[in-house]
Amino acid sequence: MSEYMTRREIAAEFNKHPMTVQYWHDEKKIVPDHQKGRTFYYRREDVEELIAELESKISEIEASLQASVDREVTSAKIGEL
């Protein structure tokens, strides 16, 4: 496993669309460590940290949505009484 990854490798290994990886680059969510020609190389550790951060945010949003749904269901059941 290499310490550095190209955008193509990031997309393939982490099952992300290449345009998602491009977006991360454009938004400076991942910053290349170095470049050879037109190929950017990103530190694997930086990519893994970003993905862990994004997955954590997704989990928080899912939990918040579930709590909202649970409140709505409870409110609807109380309204039926």
C-alpha positions, -999 to +999 in steps of 0.1 A: +000+000+000+015+033-011+018+064+010+005+085-019-025+081-041-037+097-074-073+108-078-081+077-099-067+055-071-087+073-044-119+069-065-113+032-070-102+023-035-128+042-016-156+036-042-162+073-049-171+089-082-141+105-098-160+139-099-164+136-061-126+134-057-123+163-082-147+183-060-127+175-029-096+188-047-113+219-060-127+227-025-093+220-010-107+193+012-077+173+000-045+190-010-019+173-031+014+166-015+032+168-048+026+167-086+044+149-115+033+164-148-005+167-147-009+140-120-015+150-084-004+128-055-023+129-022-012+115+011-032+084+019-035+095+055-051+128+045-076+110+023-085+085+050-090+113+075-113+132+052-134+101+045-136+093+082-147+129+089-173+127+062-187+094+073-189+107+109-209+137+096-232+114+076-238+093+108-247+124+128-272+135+101-287+101+099-292+100+137-307+134+137-331+124+109-341+092+127-348+112+159-370+136+139-389+107+123-393+091+157-408+123+171-432+126+142-444+090+146-448+095+183-468+127+177-490+110+151-497+082+175-506+106+203-529+124+179-547+091+171-556+086+208 
